[in-house]
Structures are given as C-alpha cells and as structure tokens.
Amino acid sequence: MSTNGFDPKHRSRALTEGPQRAAARSYFQAIGFDDEAMSKPIIGVASTWIETMPCNYHLRALAKQVKDGIRAAGATPMEFNTIAISDGITMGTSGMKTSLVSREVIADSIELTARGYLFDGVIGLAGCDKTLPGVVMALCRLDIPSMMFYGGSILPGTYQGEEITILKVFEAVGAHAAGKITDEELKAIEIAASPGPGACGGQFTANTMAMAFEALGISPIGSAMVPAVDATKAKVAYACGELMVDLLSRGLKPSDIITRESLENAIATVATGGGSTNAVLHLLAVAREMGVPLDIDDFSDVLNRVPLLCDLSPGGRFNAVDLHKAGGIELTLQRLNEAGHLHADAITVSGKTVGEHADAAVETPGQQVVRPLDNPIKPHGGMAVLRGNLAPGGCVVKLAGHDRRLYTGPARVFEGEEAAMAAVADGTIKAGDAVVIRNEGPVGGPGMREMLAVTAAINGAGLGEDVILITDGRFSGATHGFMCGHVAPEAVKGGPIAAVADGDMVTMDVDAGRLDVDLTDEVIAERVAAYVAPEAVDCTGVLAKYAKLVSSASEGAVTLV
C-alpha cells in the first residue's frame, strides 16, 4: 500500500495485532470488524453530525460516502461523532456563550478518540462555524495523516423574486422592531431563507474557513464550495475517502502541510474573499496548535497587500453557490497566484502544490463573482487589525461592504449584549453613536459571544451607515458595517474598554491603524482600577473551566495548559 517505506498501519498494529490483543479484537468482531478489516490501516472518520441545525444535518449521509471510499481504497473506516453548536440558532441568547467554547471541546474530543483507538489517520467532517477549526486543531495535535472535509453550503432561499440568506432574517428582525415590516412579512422571510441542509450561504465564518483551509492545504482543493445538496457532493465525499487512504500511504502529516507560508496563503484567501473576522481567532489557534509562530500583527501584513476581489455576501452581491459556479476556490487561488500573493510551492493533501491547483482553475465565462486583478473591489483586504489606547492588545475591524475608514463620535456603553439589544429595540440608539459592548470577551462572557443579533438589528433599523460598534466580543461572519471586535485586553482582564463612559469621544482610524478613546493614560488607569465587572451569571461547569483557562482573543482565545 505504501511506496515510500511509511507503514500505513503505524499506530493500529499496537491495538489489533498479536495474541495479547485478542480481547480488543473480540470487541471489534462483536460489531462487524473481522480479521480482514483489522488487518488493514484504521482511519477514524470524525463526524460533527448533529440533529439540531442544517449546517451539519447531512454529514451522516456524507460520512457513509467517505467510508465507502476508504474501504474501496483498502483501509478500514471507523466513524465517531462529536458535538456542534449552531451560532445562528443560539445567537442573541445565553446559549451563544457555548459556541466558541465548543471549538475547544470538538478539538479535545477528536484528539482523545484518535489517541485512544490509535487510528492510523483521521478525516474530519465539518459544517458549522466552530466545527471547521475544531477539527483542524485536533488534526494538528495528533499530527498523523489527516484532512478536513467540509459539508458544503446551503442553497439560497428566495423571497419576492430575490435570493436571500439567513442574514435577511436577522435584519428583518431589526426592521420589524422599527415598524418597517409586518408580522406576516417577517414570517415569510423566516420560512424562505433556509431551504435545506448546508452551512450558511454567504461568506460567513463557515465558508470563510472552508476557503482558508483549502488554501492552507489541509482540505482537498475543489471540495468545499460544492453545495451540500449538489448532485455531485456524494461523489466528492467518496473521492475524499479514497484520497484519505492515499494520503496515509504517503505518510503526509499536518506538520508537513501547515507552515508559516501556508498560513499566509489562508490569510490571503480571507483577505481577498471579504471573509469573517472570526478567521483571525481560528487561524491563530491553528498556528498555535501546530507550533508555527503567528501573531495578530502578522495578519496586517497580508491584509494590507492583498486586494478584495470576491463580491460575496454579506458585503457583496453573491453567495457560496455563485462562487462554485464561477470557478470555485481554485479561481480565487489563481488570482492570488497571478498577483504574487500566494506561496505557490506549499504542499496540499492531494500531493500537489497549491500553485498547481491554482493553475488548473477553470473560470466560467462572464462570471462576476471574482473580480479581475485590474478591477478589485478594494485595493486592500476585507478587514484590518488596529491597535491604540482602547485596544493595546489589538482588535479587528471589518471593511468589506462599506467604504468607511474613519469615525469620531460619542460612546454609548452597554454591559453586555442584552442591554445593547434592548436599546436598539426601543429606538434609543441614534445616528452618530459609537455603541460599546463590553464583558463579552472570552473570560468576561464567558465564551465571547457573537453580536450578529445587535448588528443585524442596527442595520435593519436603517442605522448601519451611521453607527459603529466596538466590543470585546465577536462578530458573526454575517455581520457587515463599520464594526470592531476582539478588543484586547477585554474589560474583565483590565482592558481600557472598561474605562469608557457614555459621551467619551472614540476614534476609529483604519488608515492610521488605531482605535482610541480621548482620555489620558492616567484617567484610563484610574477608571480601570475602579471598574467592577458585572457577575457572569453563566460561569459554571464547562464555561467556568473555559474562563479559567482561555487566552486573550489576540492569541486566538485558545485554552492554555
């Protein structure tokens, strides 16, 4: 099976071979794994299937196709499951506090299962936002031949003759609260937006990370943007199963693939795709797990030189299905390569370089999703990293979908998301306000909730062009507007965001790379020292463990040991 001297059964021999392993074989035989199956390399199929969301609902069926491909290629698959939390369903509730925490639990559970059963390789199936980085983080820790396979995007819904995504529903909530649409219109949008299985259709976090992980080389290039319900998705899954066995035979590990250069390729796709700010957290976390030096300022270097080329929702006109039809991620990589923004020699799970995949891209004539290099949407990436006296540890601002780069105005301060949401709902947020939401960081939340409910409600109320939002929490990939998240240090850890009071003048200056409040260092220090954060009412159980172990957002919000 191997042509390079690597033993594909390099781990599972210790589990299945020899007289002393008779009891283990007996257990396996009880569930259908005969001597022939146990004589072959064993590949763990880590599924994040769950019956609580469309994003991962179809992964059970795709896992079967993956396993069939593995068997056909001469190895034995063993499927296992882990958790998944839907950001969209939990958004705006205390349940959202579990979302980012779930990334760590997913990584931990896959790592433990693969270590426990001595799998020779692992293929992870992912769908919703945190399942993608959670899977890849586990693969980094294990460092055995492995890959991540994305379940694909949902198809767009249709409302009044126009294609819509789930973002339309969140914004409709704000429009409804402002009296702009009726109960019946809200219900019609709700029903139309999600027509079946698959992850959120815009360039939100799931599709952002799917693109990034193909560019990183840890996912098969060309597999991600095939929609969840596309007729060819089952064939793609089967082919990924076959590829997994080939990858194992070559002995290619994540440490061979995930390097500083491949991480910069991933960041470049986020920049040119107008992707989610969550990518900063997740790629920092992956780099840490792989032991590759990367910090938040390294993102600035790539974001400043890579143009925004993909006209994708929420800032643009198109969705993931449109990108697939236009030429897929390969076309995006081709553009980056032509512009000199791709480390083309980086290896991928296929055995080919990312440059070879980029060269093979086929562009659909007349497509408008991926702009030519001489006509970018913006000359820089779709987000930026800022520092300043309000964010000495850094923060991330989204730039796709608007042209704002400078704001100065008075702060409106809220202790948590619920208070800010109530102010939007009762109409007390006004044009020109700088909405500051604190105590939503990794520790303060705990769990670093996304603010999509608030940002969508602000946009739905018609204030998207006139209000900015600053938080030590996160934003959904579906968020658009002049929004700044991941402010570090967070309030509960003594960050200057704890010093801001209503009426303080805040300045967000993208060109200068700064986020500042018009206070002296002495006043900031005095206010921070006097600040008492509200008690985190949900800080028990796993959330309490997370709050004690988690790092700053500027370090990826990873749990430290």
N, C-alpha and C positions, 0 to 999 in steps of 0.2 A: 504493500500500500504506500509505503514511503520510498522516495527516490533519493533522499539526501542523508540517510542514516538516522533520522529522527524517529524515535519509537512512538507511533500514534497512540499506543496503549500505555503511555509512560506513567500514568498515575493509577489507572484502574486495575493494573495487574496485582497491586498490593491488596485490592479489595476482593478479587474474584479468583485468583489462581492459587493452587496448592491445597494439600489435604486440610491444612489448618483453617481454610476459608470455606469449608463445607457448610457451616451454618449460614453464612452470608448468601451462598449460592442457593441454599434451601429457601430462604426468604424470597429471593428473586424468582425462583422457579414457581413459587406459590402464586405469583401474579403474571406468569406467562413468559418470563425471560428464560429460555432454555440454554443449554450448553453452547449452542452456536451463537446466540445473542451475546452471551457473556464472554465469548472468546474474542469479540470484536471491540474496538475502541468504543467507549461510552461517552456520549455527548449530552450534556444537560440542555434541555430546552426550557429556558426560564420565561414563563408567560406572565404578563401582567393583566390577563383577562379578569374582568370583574363585571358583575351584572348590575352596575349602578350608573353607567354612563355610555354614551355612544362611542366615545373615543377608543375604548378598549373592548367593547362588547363583542366584536367579531374576531378577536385574537384566538379564541379557542379553535375556530374553524381554520384559521391560518396556521396555527400550531400543528394541526394534523397534516397539512400540506408540507410544512417544514420537515416533520418527522418522516413522511413518506420519501422525501428527497434524501434524507440522511440514510435511511435503510437502503434505498436504491444504490447509494454510493458506497455501501459497505461498512457502515457503522451502526451502532445501536443507540437510538434516542431514548432519553428518559425525561418526560415532561414534569415540571413542577410549577407552582404558582406563587405569586406574591401579591402584595396589596397595591391599590391605586386610589388616589383621591382626585376627584374632579374639581378643578378650580372653578369652573363655571357654575356648578351646582352649589358649591359651598360659598361662593362669592357673596360678600356682604353679611355673613353670619360668623359666629364664633367657630364654626366648622372650618373656615378658611385657615385658621391657625394651624391646622394639621397638614396643610398642603406641602410646604417646604420641608417640614419635619419628615413627611413620607419619603422624600428623596433619600434621606439617610437610612430609613428603615428598609426601603427597597434594596439599597446597596448592601446593607448588613445581611438581609435575609438571603439574597442570591449568593453572596460570598460564603455564608455559613453552609448553605445547602451544597454548593460546589466543593467546598473543603471537606464537608462531612462524607460525601459519597465519592470523593476522589475522581470526579469527572475529568476526562482527558481534554475536553473542550466544552465551551458553552456558547449557545446562541440565545440572545435575549430578545424577546418580542415586546415592543413598547408602543404606546399610543398617546396617552395624555401627557401633559407638560412634564411632570416630575419623573415619570417613568423612564424617559429617554436618558437624562443624565444619571438617574439612579442606577440603571442598567450599566451604563458605561463606567461609572465609578467602581462598580463591583468587578467589571472585567479588568480594570486597571489593577485593583488589589490582587486579584487572582493571578494575573499575568500568565495565562495559559492561552493556547489558540482559541480565539473567540471573536464574535462580532455582534452587532446590534441590528435588528431588522425592524423597521418602522411599519406600523399597520396601515398608514395612509390617511389621507384627508377625507372628510365628509364631502358630499356633493353640495353645491349651494342650494338654498331654498329660493322660492320665487314668490314675490309679493307685488301685486299691482304691475305685473309685467317686468319687474326688475329682479335681478339676482341679489340675494341677501345672505348674510351670515348671522351667527348668534350675536354679533356686535349690535345689529339692528335692534335686537330685543332689549339689550341693556340700555341703549339710547332711547328706545321707546318708553322705557320706564320713566326716564327724566322728562320726556315730552309729555307723558301722561300726567306726571306730577305738576307740570307747568300749565296744564289745561289745554295743551296743543292737540292732543288726540283723545278719542273716546275710549271707553272700556272695550267696546267692540273692536276698534282698530288695534288696540293693544293685544287683544286675544288672537286676532287674525295673524298678526306678526309673530306672536308666540308659536302658533301652530305651524306656520310656514317655514320658519328659519332652519329647522333641523330635520331634514327628510330621511335620515337613516344613519347607519353606523359610520364611524370615522372621526378623526380629530377635527377640531375647529378649522374652518376653511381658509381663513386669512393667514397673513404672515404673522401669526401669533406665536406663542412660545413653542408649541409642538412642531409646527412646520419650520420655524427658525432653527430649532435644534436638529431636526431631521436633515436640513441642508448642511448645517455645520458639521454634523457627524459623518456625512458623506465626504465633505471636503477634508475632514480630519483623517479619513481613510478607514475608520472602524466600522462603517456601514457600507454595503455594496453600492457603488455609484450607479444610479439609474433606478434604484428600487423604491426610494422614498416617495416621490411625487406621483407614483401610480396610485390613483384614488382607492379608498378602502373597498368600494363595491365595483370597481372596474373588472370587466370580464377576465383580464389578464392577471389580476392580483394573485390568484391561486397559483398560477404558473410561476410568478415571481417568487412566491414563498417556497415552492418546490425547488426552484433553482438555487435559492439561498441555502436550503438544506444540503443540496449537493455541494455547493461552494464551501460550506462549513467543513465538510469531510476533506475536501481538497486543501483547505487552509490548515487543517490538522495534519495532513500528510506532509505539508511543507514546514510545519513547526513554527509558523509565523505568529508572534505574540504581540499583545498591545504595546509592549515596550519597544518593539521594532517599528511600530506604526506611529504612536503618539509621541511626537518630538516637539521641540520649540517651533520648528518650521511648519509642521502640520497643524499645530495650534494657531499659528498666524494665518494659515490657509482658512481655518474655520472662522476666525475673527473676520477675515476679509469677506466671506460669504454673508456673515451677519451684517457687515457694513454695507455691502452692495445690494443686499436684499431688503434693507429697511427693517431689520428684524427686531425681535423683542429685547428690551433691556435686561430681561432675565438671563440672556445668554452670557452676560458678564459674570453673574454668580456661578452659572453652571460650568463655564469653561475654566474659571479659576479653580473650581472644585475638582474638575477632571485633572487639571495640571498638577494640583497638589497630590492627588491620589497616585499619579504617575511619577511624581518626584521631579517634574520639569519646572524650573524657575519661571514664574509668570506673575506679574502683579498688575494692579488696576491701571497704572500709568502706561503699561505696555499696550493696552487697548488704544490709547490715544494715538500712538504712532501709526497704527493701521487705520483707524477711523479717519484720521486727517488726510491720508493719501489715497484712500480707495473711494471712488465715486459711487453715489447711489444710482443704480441702473434699473432695478426691478420696481415696476409700477404696481406694487401689491398692497392690498388692504392690510391694516386699517388706514394707512396714509395715502394709498393709491386706488386704482380702479379695478384691479384684478385679484383673483384668488388662486389657491394652490392648484386647482384643476386646470386653470388657464395656463399656469406655468408649465405644467406637464404637457399640455398640448403645444406650447410654444417651442419646446425643446428641452425642457426639464433642467435639472441642476447642472447637467453637463454643459448646457449653453451658458449658464452663469459662470461656470468654471472656465469656459473658453474665453469669455470676455475678460475675466481677470487675468488669464494667461497672456492674452494679446496685449494687455496693458502693462504687463510686467509685475503684476501684483500677486502672483502665485508661485510658490515653491514647487515647480513642476516635477521635480525628481522625487517628491515624497511618495512612499510606497502605500498601497491600499490593500485591503483584504483580498482583492482579486489577484494580487501578484503584479498587477500593472501599476504604473505610477499615475498620480492624479493628472499629470500633464497628458499622458496617453489617453485617458478618459476624456479630457477636455478636447483633445484633437479629434475625437470620434463624434463629437456633438453634431446633431443634425437640426438646423434651425428651420422652423416652419415658415415658409414664405409669407410675408405680410404680417407676421406676429408683432404685437405692440407691447408685450409684457416686459421684455428685457430690452432696454434701450441700447443703441449703438454707442460706442465709446465717444464719438464726437457729439453726442447729444444726451448727456447724463441729466437725470432729474436734479441732482445736486453734485457739485464737484467733490464733496466730502461724504462720509458715511452717514447713515441714518440715526446716529446717536453721538454723544460726546461725553467725555469724562471731565468733570470740573472739580476744582478744589476751592479753598477760600476760608475766611474765618467762620463761616457757617458749616463748612464741610472739610475740615482739615484732613480727614481720612479719605476724602473723595466722595463723589456722588455721580449718578448717571442721568443724563437728560436726553429725552427723545426728540429727534429733529425731523424725522420723516413725516410728511403730511402737512407741514406748515413751514413758513419762512421766518418765524420769529427767532431772533438770536439775542435780544436784549430786553430786559424788563427791569423797571424800578417802581416800587409801589409799596403800600402799607400791608402789613401782615394781618391775617385773621387766623388765630391759633386755636387748634382743637386737640383735646386729649383723647385721641383715638378716632377710628373711622366712624363709629356710630354718631358721634356728636357732629362731625362734618356732614354726614349724610342728612341728618335732621335739618341742618342749616340750609342745605341745597333744597330740600323738600319744602321748607317753609318760606323760601324766597329771600332769605337774609344774606345770601352770598350775592355780591354786586360786581358789576364790571370794574376791573382795575384791582380787585383783591388778589393778594397772594395767600392762598389757602395753605396753612402749615398744619400738617397732621403728624403728631409725634406719639411715642410709645407704641409704635407698630413695628419696631425692629426685630431682629432675631431673638433677642433676650426680652425686650420690653413687651412684645405681643402676648406671650412669646409666639414665635413662628413666622413673623414678617409677612403679614397678610398683603395680598394684592388690593389695589384701590380701584379696580375697574368699576365697581358699582358707583363710586363717587365721581370718577372722571367721566363715565358714560352719562350719568345724570347731569353733570355740568354741561356736557355737550348737548344733551337732549333738551336742556333748558335754554339753549341758544347762547351760552356764555363761553363756549370753547375758545373763541378768539380773544377773549377779554380777561380771562382769569388764568393764573398759573397755580400749580400745586406742587408743594415741596413736602417730602415725607422721609422718615427713616424706615418706612415700609417699602413695599414693592409696587410695581405696576404690572398689570396684565399685558401680554403681547398685543391684546386688542385695544389697549389704550392709545389714543392719539391726542395731540395738543402739546402745549409747552409745559411739560411735566418733569419734575426732577425727583428721583427716588434714590434709595440706598444711601441716604445721607449718613455719613460716618464721621466720628463715633455716633451711635444712637443716643437718644435722650437719657435712657436709664443707665447708660455707661458713662455719663458725664459729658456727652457731646454738646457743642454750642447750640444745637437746635433746642435744647432745654432752656436756653436763655431768652428766646424770642418771646415777645409780648405783643398783644394787639396794638397795631399802629406803628410798630418798628418798621423802618424802611429797609426793604430787602431788594438786592440787585442780583439778577442772574445775567451774566455776560458770557456768552458762548465764545466769542472771539478772543476774549481775554482769558478764557478757561477758568472763570471764577464764579462762586456763589458766596455772597457776603451779606451781612446784616450791619446796618450803620450804628454799631456800638463799639466802644473801645474794648480792648482786651481786658481792662480792669473791670468794667461793667459786666462783660460776659462771664468772667470768673466769679464775681460776686453773685450773679443770678444763678449760675450753675450750682454753686455751693449751697444756695438757699432752696434749690428746686427739690421738691418731693414728688416722685412719680406716683401716679395712682396705682393701687394694688392690682396686679394681674390676676383677675378672678379665676382664670382657667389654668393657672400654673400648678397643676397637679399631675401625677402619673408621668406619662411619656413626655408631656410638654415641660414638666419640671426638670426632667433629666436633660432634655434638649437645652433649656435655658441655662443650665449649669455648664454645659459642655460646648456650646456653639461659639464660633468665632465671629468676628465682625463681617458685615456684608462686603467690605473692601477686601476680605480674604476668602470670599466665596461662601460664607455662612456655613462652614463645614463643622462637624463635631470633632473636637480635639481630644486626643488621648495623651 
